[in-house]
């Protein structure tokens, strides 16, 4: 969406903070911050204390770890927003455990603490690994549990689009040589 289309959509003046544009409009209710310019967000919040605020995070799936710079920056100011909405067209995460951080940012405490989430939905085991020559024990996810319960809970706060795909799968059988079969069965 270009600037003209955006202005037509919201029909209001807006401030924009991106890598290529910095245009502050005093008195407007709409402020658009690019991820790379979140440092301006803290300053803007300080100037607008006491005013109800809505935060809409595009590409919210990028908030899948509390260790990222974006997550840390937004976590510092999360309390300043009355409503937080996350948008993404990429709902699938690499692991269900990543979903915790996205949901916890948008609706803190909804899934409990991180420990409660892990106990409720993850099957983990301790594995011994070597890290820089040291032997350490680390929890490793080996499966999931109670996924229907998690799905039911998430329906209360998530809206998902339904896409229909017309896929034509074809079954193909490929025979293995005796040697390949022996290696496969190991």
C-alpha positions as CSV (number, residue, x, y, z in Angstrom):
1,X,0.0,0.0,0.0
2,X,1.5,3.4,-1.0
3,X,1.1,6.7,0.9
4,X,-1.9,7.9,-1.1
5,X,-3.8,4.6,-0.6
6,X,-3.0,4.7,3.1
7,X,-4.2,8.2,3.5
8,X,-7.5,7.3,1.6
9,X,-8.0,4.3,3.9
10,X,-7.7,6.1,7.2
11,X,-8.9,9.5,5.9
12,X,-6.8,11.3,8.5
13,X,-3.4,12.8,8.7
14,X,-0.8,10.5,10.2
15,X,2.8,10.5,11.4
16,X,5.1,7.9,9.9
17,X,8.5,6.7,11.1
18,X,10.2,4.3,8.6
19,X,13.7,3.7,7.3
20,X,13.1,6.1,4.4
21,X,10.6,8.5,5.8
22,X,10.2,10.5,9.0
23,X,7.2,12.8,9.0
24,X,5.7,13.9,12.4
25,X,2.2,15.4,12.3
26,X,1.4,17.0,15.7
27,X,-2.1,16.3,17.0
28,X,-2.9,13.3,14.8
29,X,-4.3,10.1,16.3
30,X,-2.4,7.9,13.9
31,X,1.3,7.1,14.1
32,X,3.0,4.4,12.0
33,X,6.3,3.0,13.2
34,X,8.5,0.6,11.2
35,X,10.3,-2.1,13.2
36,X,13.6,-0.4,12.5
37,X,12.4,2.9,14.0
38,X,10.9,1.6,17.3
39,X,13.3,3.9,19.2
40,X,11.0,6.7,18.3
41,X,8.1,4.9,19.8
42,X,9.4,5.3,23.4
43,X,9.8,9.1,22.8
44,X,6.3,9.3,21.3
45,X,4.8,7.5,24.3
46,X,6.5,9.8,26.7
47,X,5.0,12.8,24.9
48,X,1.5,11.2,24.9
49,X,1.1,9.9,28.4
50,X,-2.5,9.5,29.6
51,X,-3.9,9.2,26.1
52,X,-5.6,5.8,25.3
53,X,-3.5,4.0,22.8
54,X,-4.0,1.1,20.4
55,X,-1.0,-0.9,19.2
56,X,-1.3,-2.9,16.0
57,X,1.7,-5.1,15.2
58,X,2.0,-6.3,11.7
59,X,4.0,-9.5,11.1
60,X,3.4,-10.4,14.8
61,X,4.8,-13.9,14.2
62,X,8.2,-12.1,14.4
63,X,7.5,-11.7,18.2
64,X,8.2,-15.5,18.7
65,X,11.1,-15.0,21.0
66,X,11.6,-12.8,24.1
67,X,15.3,-12.6,23.1
68,X,14.8,-10.5,19.9
69,X,15.5,-6.7,19.9
70,X,11.9,-6.0,18.6
71,X,10.3,-8.1,21.4
72,X,12.5,-6.4,24.1
73,X,11.7,-2.9,22.8
74,X,8.0,-3.5,22.5
75,X,7.9,-5.3,25.9
76,X,9.2,-2.2,27.6
77,X,6.3,-0.2,26.3
78,X,3.5,-2.8,26.2
79,X,2.0,-1.5,29.5
80,X,1.4,1.9,27.8
81,X,-1.2,0.4,25.3
82,X,-4.8,-0.2,26.2
83,X,-5.4,-2.6,23.3
84,X,-2.9,-4.7,21.3
85,X,-3.7,-6.4,18.1
86,X,-1.4,-8.7,16.2
87,X,-1.6,-9.3,12.4
88,X,0.1,-12.1,10.4
89,X,-0.5,-14.1,7.4
90,X,2.1,-16.6,8.7
91,X,0.3,-18.3,11.6
92,X,2.5,-21.4,11.7
93,X,5.5,-21.3,13.9
94,X,8.5,-23.7,13.9
95,X,7.4,-24.9,17.3
96,X,4.2,-24.4,19.4
97,X,6.5,-23.1,22.1
98,X,7.1,-20.0,20.0
99,X,3.4,-19.3,20.0
100,X,3.6,-18.6,23.7
101,X,5.6,-15.4,23.3
102,X,3.3,-14.0,20.6
103,X,0.1,-14.7,22.6
104,X,1.7,-13.6,25.9
105,X,2.7,-10.3,24.3
106,X,-0.8,-9.6,23.0
107,X,-2.7,-10.9,26.0
108,X,-0.3,-11.2,29.0
109,X,-1.0,-14.2,31.2
110,X,-3.6,-15.7,28.9
111,X,-1.6,-18.9,28.6
112,X,-0.2,-18.7,32.1
113,X,3.4,-18.5,32.9
114,X,6.0,-20.0,30.6
115,X,6.4,-22.9,33.0
116,X,2.6,-23.5,33.1
117,X,2.5,-23.4,29.3
118,X,5.3,-25.9,29.0
119,X,3.7,-28.3,31.6
120,X,0.3,-28.1,29.9
121,X,1.2,-28.4,26.2
122,X,4.8,-29.6,25.7
123,X,6.3,-33.1,26.2
124,X,10.0,-32.5,27.1
125,X,12.9,-34.6,28.2
126,X,16.3,-33.7,29.6
127,X,19.2,-34.4,27.2
128,X,22.8,-34.1,27.9
129,X,24.6,-31.9,25.3
130,X,28.1,-30.5,25.0
131,X,28.3,-26.8,24.8
132,X,31.8,-25.3,24.2
133,X,33.3,-28.4,25.7
134,X,31.0,-28.4,28.8
135,X,28.4,-31.1,29.5
136,X,25.0,-29.5,30.1
137,X,21.5,-30.8,30.6
138,X,18.9,-29.1,28.4
139,X,15.2,-29.6,28.0
140,X,14.3,-30.7,24.5
141,X,10.7,-30.8,23.1
142,X,9.9,-34.3,22.0
143,X,6.2,-33.9,21.5
144,X,3.0,-32.0,22.3
145,X,-0.1,-32.7,24.4
146,X,-3.5,-31.2,25.0
147,X,-3.5,-29.5,21.6
148,X,-7.3,-29.6,21.3
149,X,-7.5,-27.7,24.6
150,X,-5.0,-25.2,23.4
151,X,-6.8,-24.8,20.1
152,X,-10.1,-24.2,22.0
153,X,-8.5,-21.5,24.1
154,X,-6.9,-19.8,21.1
155,X,-10.3,-19.6,19.3
156,X,-11.3,-17.1,22.0
157,X,-8.7,-14.6,21.0
158,X,-7.7,-15.4,17.4
159,X,-9.4,-14.9,14.1
160,X,-8.2,-17.1,11.3
161,X,-9.0,-16.9,7.6
162,X,-10.1,-20.0,5.9
163,X,-8.4,-20.8,2.5
164,X,-9.5,-23.6,0.3
165,X,-6.8,-25.3,-1.8
166,X,-7.6,-27.6,-4.7
167,X,-4.6,-29.9,-4.5
168,X,-4.2,-33.0,-6.5
169,X,-1.9,-35.4,-4.7
170,X,-0.5,-38.5,-6.5
171,X,0.8,-41.5,-4.7
172,X,4.1,-42.8,-6.0
173,X,5.9,-45.9,-4.9
174,X,9.6,-46.2,-5.2
175,X,11.3,-49.5,-4.6
176,X,14.5,-49.7,-2.7
177,X,17.5,-51.9,-3.5
178,X,18.4,-54.5,-0.9
179,X,21.3,-52.3,0.3
180,X,19.1,-49.2,0.5
181,X,16.4,-51.2,2.4
182,X,19.0,-52.4,4.9
183,X,20.2,-48.9,5.5
184,X,16.7,-47.6,5.8
185,X,15.8,-50.2,8.4
186,X,18.7,-49.4,10.7
